[in-house]
Amino acid sequence: MPLLFASVFDVFIGDMLFKWMGRRKVNDFKFLALSLLICALQILNIVILKHQAITTFVSMLIMFFLTQFYSMSFSLRLSGSITISLIMLLSELTVMVLTSLGLGVDIREIPSNYLIHAICVLLAKFTAFILVNFLVSRQNHIRRGMSRKLTLSMLVLPGSSLLVISLLYMYCYRISEEYLQVATFAASVLLAVANILAFHIINTQGDYISTKEQLKFAKANIESQKEYYKELYEYQREISQFRHDMKNFFTAILSKLRAGESEEVEKRIAEKLNFMDEFSRSIVNTGNPVLDSILTSKLKQSEACGIKTNISIKLSSPIRIDELELGVLLGNALDNAIEAAVKAEGEKNINVSILTADETMLIKITNPVAKKVDVKNLETTKSDKKRHGYGLSGIRTIVQRNGGILDLECTDTLFTFTATLSNAENQI
């Protein structure tokens, strides 16, 4: 029973941590089958391999196997499996030492006492659950728009439950009736399971909220792409018309040259070149649909606000970052830049630089500001702060999830946004 309980807890805690580090790549049914396999491997590991060091190492390998079903880089897989194994080991050692000191028993005798060992396993796994939950939940205020106070308050439930289980443990050890010992242990297990179910419900609700936010931005991206394809259609239609008119245009030019009207020829050619320059600047064509749609849409938006936007793109390697996340990041950053530029005085220029080199992607945006802002305490100036506040927090989350760094700088007249992201081969 303790082995089964421990193996189930291992899978649950591992899934909690790895889902925070990257998206799960399999559906719930496949993950259930995978969980049963992991549980079986963990039980065999503990039963067959008696040496603690070897057991811990094999557990780490099993956790690394579990990470293969989540979208993350190799370094995250390795660090995640090592982290979860160390948390498990630290929790077990802590509980064993405290049990030895609190009950006055030799630590080597604990595995031979079924009841004490069972509750030690329960306490150790539940302690690991609290540690991982704290590690994950402290970032949820960014990912799901939760406040820090709410994140901390979520730890009250597992913390108080750990205290109650410890008290039940002490009570269970001091009573002699076997049925009361079993009942006390069962109550402890039910309390731990209740915590798991509670946090499963909370996480499911959080995933639902996060999905709603993603759908909202996906809809915005689709609208941007619709505008982009509309512009492309107009572009191709005008190109076709342009090709059709070129013969007549050059025939007229040739006639004027023969007639000695060189000034008129020069004027007509200059007009045509200006038209081509203006038209080419209104369409962004990088070969990446998301970049093209977002940049084209925001370019039109900034032009409508009287803002000149300069875009520089150098893609030395393909973009491997999730397209939806890239769209959310870039769309929010440009929205903020345009909003700030509108309020600024004087010349209004937004400069956008996007480049990929090796396994790195850099996005840099500079825009004028009306006054210097504190980049460490940014707050939206829009009326709907709850809704628009997700913009910067969403950007931070996407940057962190893609192993990147977000750098914000501001002077009295200029705001600089720089996002450096991982663009590795296994990014997708």
N, C-alpha and C positions, 0 to 999 in steps of 0.2 A: 504493500500500500504506500509507504513512504517513497519508494522508488518511482512508482507511477505518478504520484503527486509531484515529486521533484521534476520529473521529465516533462510533465505538462506545463509546470511553471516555467521551466527553461525555455520552452517553445514560445509561451505567451510573452515572457519578458524580452526574448530575442526579437520577436515580431514587433513589439512596442518600440524598441530602439531602432531597428532596421527600417521600419516604416517612416520614422522621423528622418533617417539619413537618405532615404530614396524610396521611390514608388515601388509597391509590390507588383510584380510582372505576371502573376498567375491569379486566376479567379478564386473565389472562396472554396469551391468544391475541390479544386486541385490542391489548394493550400491545406485543406483538411486532411487529404490523403498524405500530403507531404509532412504534416504535423505528426501523424501516426507513425510514419517512417522515422522521423527524428526522435520521437519518444522511445521507439523500439531500440534505436541505436544508442540512446543515452542509458537505457536500462542495461543493455548488453555491456556497455562500457563500464558501468559501475559494478556489475556482477562479475564479469570476467577479469577485469584489470583492477587488482586490489590496491596497487601503489597509488598514493594520492597525486604525486607529480605526474605520473603517466596518465592517470584518469583526467586530470585537469588539461593536459596537453591534447588528449583525444577529444575532450569536450570542446576545446577551442577549434579543432579541425571540423567538428560537427557544426558548430556555429558558423564557421567560414563556409561550409557547404550550404547552410541555410541562406547566407547572404547572396548566393548565386541567383536567387529568385527575386532580387530587388535591383532596381536601376541605380547603380552607384559605381564609382571608379574603383580600381583595384586597391588603391591606398585606403579608401573608406571601408572596403570589405575587410581588409586586414586589421585596421584600427578598430573597427566595430566588433569583430570577433574577439580580439584581444581584450577590449574594454569590457565586454559582457562576461568573459571568462574571469577577468580579475575582480569584477564586482561580485560574481558568484563566490569565488574563493575567499575574498575579504569578508563577505557576509557569513560564510560557514565558519571561518576561523574566529570571528568576533563572537558569534553565538556560542561556539564550543568553549571558548575561554571564559565567557561570562557565566555559562552554565556550570563549568567546573568551579569557578570562584563562588557563585551564588549558592550552589547546592552542596559544595564541599565534597565533590566526587572527583576521582582521577579522570582526566580528559581522555585517557586511553580506554577507560571502561564504558564510556558513553555509547559507542557503537554496539556493545554487547547487551545493553538495556534497551529492549524494543521500544518501550513507551517514551523514555527520555530521548532516544535517538529520533523517533518519529516527530516529536515536537520540536527538536533541534532543527530537523530538516524543514519543518513548517516555518519556524521563525527565520531561518537563514534565507529561504526563498522569498518570504514576505518582506524581509529587510532589503533584499536585492530588488524586489519590485518597487519599494519606496524610493530607493536610490535612482533607479532608471526612470521612474515616473517623474521625479524631481528634475532629472537631467532633460527629459523631453518636454515637460510642462512649462519649464521656464522660458522656452522659445515659442510656446503656443500663442502668447499674447501678440506676437508678430505675425505668425502664420494665419491665425484665425481671428485677429482683431480683439483678443481677450486682454483685459487689463492685468497688470502685474499683481494687483491685490487679489483678483479672482484666481490667478494661477497659484499664489501662495495659499489661499484658503482651501484649494483642492487638496493640499497636503494634510489638512486637519483630519480628514477621514482615514487615510491609511496610517497616519501617525498615532491617532487615538486607538485605532484597531490594534496596532502593534503593542501598545501599552496593555490593552485588555487581554490580548493573547498571552503576553508575558505573565500577567497576574493569574490567568487561568493555568498557565504552566506551573507556577509555584504552588497553586492550590492542588493541581493534579498530582504533583509529586508527594504531597503531604497526606493525602487520603489513602486509605488502605482498601476501600471497597473497589473491586475491579470494574463493576458496572458504572460507578461514578467516574472512574478514570477514563473509561471509554467514552462516556457521555461528554466529559469535559474536553477530551481531544476532538470529538466530533463537532462540538460547538466552536472550537478554535478553527477547524477546517472550514466550517460553514461561514464563519466571519471573514476568513481570508477569501473564500470564493465570492462572498457578497461584495467585497471590495473590487475584485476583478470584474464582476458583472457591472458594477456601478461605473467603473472607469471605461469599460467597453461601451456602455451607453453614452457616456460623455464624449468619448473619442468618435463614436459613430455620428453623434450630433455635430461635433466639430468638423468631421469630414463632409457632412451634408452642407454646412455653412460654407466651407472652403470650396466645395463643388459649385455652389450657387455663385460664389464670387468668380470662379473660373469661367462658368457659363456666361456670366455678365460680360467679362472681358472678351470671351470668344465671340459673343454676339457683336461687340464693338469691332473686333478684328474682321469679322465677316463683312460688316458694313464698310469698313475701310477697303477691304479687298473688292467689294462690289463697285465702289467708287473708282478704285484703281483699274479694274477691268473695263469700266465704262470709259475712262480716260484712254486706255489702250485701244478700245474700239474706235474712238474718235480719232486717235493718233493714226491708226492704220487706214481709216477712211480718208483722212487728210493726206496721208502719204500716197495713197492710190490716186487721189485727185491731183496731188503734186506731180506725180510721175506723168499723169495724163497731160498736164499743162506744160511740162518741161519742153516738149518739142516746140509748141507754139511760142513759149517764152524765148527760147534760144533763136527761133526764126525771126522774132521781132527784134531781138538784140542784134542779130547779124544785119538785118535791114537798116537799123539805126547807125550801126558802125559804118556801113557802106555809104550812108547819107552824111557821114561826118558828125553825127550828133553824139559825140563822146561823153559830154556832160550828162545827157539824159540816160545814156547807157550806164554810167557810173552810179547815178541815182537809183536806177531800177535794180541793179545788182546789190547795192547796199541795203535796199529795202528787203530784198529777198533773203539776204544773209541775216539781217536782224530778225526777220520772221523765224528763220530756222533756229537761231540761237535761243530766242524766247520759248519756242515750242519744245526744244530739247531740254531746257531747264525745268519745264513743268512736269516732266515725266522722269521718275527714277527707275533705272533698269540695271539691277545688280545681278539678276539671275536667281535671286532668292525671293519667292513670292511674298513672304511675310515682311521682309525688309522693304521690298518695293511698295507694297500696299500701304504700310504704316508711314513711310517717308513721303510718298506721294500725297497721301491724305493730309499729313501735317504740313507739308510744303504749301499746299493749297490754302490750308487754314491760316498759316502765318502770313501768306501774301494778302489774304483778305483782311488781315489786321494791320497791314502796312509794315510788315516786318520782313526784312531780307534774310533768307536762310541760305547759308553756304554749307554744302554737304560734300564731305571727302570720304570715299570708301575704298579700302584696299584689302581685298580678300585673298591672302596668300594660301589659305587652306579653307576647305569647306566648313560651313557653319554646322555644328553638331548639337547645339543647344536646342532644347525643346522649343518648337516654333510658337506654341501658345505662350510659354513663359517669356520668350524673347519679345513677343508682341506686347505683352503686359508691361514689361520693363521699359521698352523703348517708347511705347505709347504714353505711359504715365510721365516719364522723364520729359518728353517733348511737350506734353500738356502743361507741365509745371513751368517749362522754359518759356513757352508762348504767353502764359498768364503773367509771368513776371515781366517779360519784355513789353507787354501792352501797357503796364503801369509805369515803366521807366521813361525818363525824359531823354531828349536828344536822339542821336542815331541809334536805330534799333536793328541790331544784327544778331542772329543766332548761328553759331558755328557747330556743326555736327561732324565728328570724326569716328569712323567705325573701321577697325582693322582686325585681321586675324593673322597670327604668326605662330607657326608650330602648333602648340596645344593651348594657346591663349587667345582670347578675344577681348578687345578693348573698345569701350564705348565712352566717348568724351563729348560733352555738350557744354558750351559756354553761352550765357545769355546776360543781357544787361538787367540791372535791378534798380528800383527806385531808391533803396537804402540798404545798408549792410544788415544782414540777418545772422542770427546765431545758429550756425549749422548743427550745433550739439543739442539744440532745443527747438527744432523746427515744428511749427504748427501751421496747419492750413488756414488760409485767410478766407476760405469759402464759407458760405453760410451753413452748408451741410457738412459739418466737420466729421461726423461719424462716417459718412460715406466716402468723402474725399481723403480722409486720414488713412484709408487703406492703401492709397497710392504709394506713399513713401514706405510704409511698412511692407507692402507687397513687393516693392523693389528690393528692400533689404533681404527679405526672405528668399527671393529668387537668386540674388547674388550669393547668399550663404549656401543655398542648396546646390549651386553650381560651383562650389569651392572657390568663390571669388572674394574680392575686397571692394567695398564701396567707399569712395573718398569724396567728401563735399567740402568745397572751399568758397569763401565769399569775401569780397572787398567792398568798398563803398559803392562801386559801380558795376562789378562783374561777379556773377555766380558761375562756379565750375563744378560740373557733375562728371565724375570719372568712375566707371565700373569696369573692373578687371575680372574676367570670368574664365573658368576652365573650359577648354574646347577640345578635350581629349578624344581619342578614337572611340572609347567605350562610353562616351557621354550619353548617347541615346539609350 
